[in-house]
Amino acid sequence: MSSPSEIETRPWADQLALDDAAYRDQLAYLFDRSRFYRDKLTAAGVGSDRDAGGLAEIGELPLTDKAELKETRSTTDPIGAHLCVEGSEIVRVYSTSGTTGTPSYIPLTAADLDNWVTGSARSYAASGIAAGERIVTTYNAGPFVAGAALDAFERLGLGHVPVGTGNTERLMRAVELLRPDAVVLTPSYAAHLVEWATDREFDLRGSSVTRVLVAGEPGGGEPAFRAGLEDGWGARVTEAMGIGDIGPSLWGECEHQDGMHLGARGFVHAELIEPEDGAAIEIGDGAAGELVLTHLRHRAAPLLRFRTRDHVEVRASPCPCGRTGPRVRCVGRTDDMLIVRGVNVFPSAIREVVAAFAPRVSGNVLVRPREPGPKQDPPLPVSVELARGATPDPSLADSIGKRLRDALVVQAAVELLPWGTLERSDYKSPLVQR
Ligand SMILES: [Zn+2]
């Protein structure tokens, strides 16, 4: 196991003091260079960086929404009004993977890119993977922000085998012949490969892989779902998380598997808010809310109080690995949150409750809300896929319904589906169908 760097074990109060100084410099930079933030902050009654104060006052500044940035884009200004540098200073431009309309472009200076790779390398190194080990990656990431995460594997001194998605045969052949120590994929794909291997009597548990690093969607941190992956792969599963506009793999879990550490510490400041009204929530043990992120030393197009729409739970107890600072586990996108008779519920929490019924269920679920928007009248329709060869047993549906009521205070109408009915994906699988 590799030990964390000195920076990662720095007392959190010392980190926050350094972050406060970086943040004040970043604010001065925004007032100087960013049309978007100069206008936005001035309109909010904050006329200068001195008026804005330090990190202790950050909650008084306005939030930034992705849609606002989009509104400032045009054919003559394709990046938007938050661009702060000359074209000649930009060394890379990523695109968001949105499938509709004009993509968002994310420019980076050489220093920005270096900071991204540093943070991402720390997040992945937390998993315990070390120089000299071999890793197979499955991201078709070239144009997208995850592409910078691939640079992080090089930074760590790993032997990198990029395979990409779209060809499971080729991937598993690489696992078999090149004997990697680790693979990187989405949790959906990791689960799909367990089934794929079972179908073909491929000995996944006996493969060389000892670490499965998952990212791209929530799931890797859900105990029952993770247990299924670890059993199927015969490997340890840890998760990582980033957000396109801010940086790749900002967070990464260590071998203690109790939430993700902020690998991008010193580069990014994290806050929590209530998604409904934007009210600040203190980041303490057990707190939950939407993650809001601020760049601390970004140059090309820095963001201030950016709403990630990721809903996280916080752990603030000391971690035995020695890394300091709060850890997070993502439970879902705020857009996926449903409100059933006043109770907030995330589809990932439903999957986690259902997964505990393995081996009678496959672990695949689909929530089918009847109303548009978050508010739903009970019962909430939930399709649960049975395990291979299992016959539908009405008492199983009743037991799952009862457990969902007890654990999540949600009344569900559970429908059992035969094995293989729900869609599998080599990237991300939806948990909600509207
Ligand atoms: Zn740790």
Boltz pocket constraint, residues with backbone or C-beta under 6 A from the ligand:
constraints:
  - pocket:
      binder: B
      contacts: [[A, 254], [A, 255], [A, 256], [A, 259], [A, 261], [A, 319], [A, 320], [A, 321], [A, 322], [A, 323]]
      max_distance: 6.0
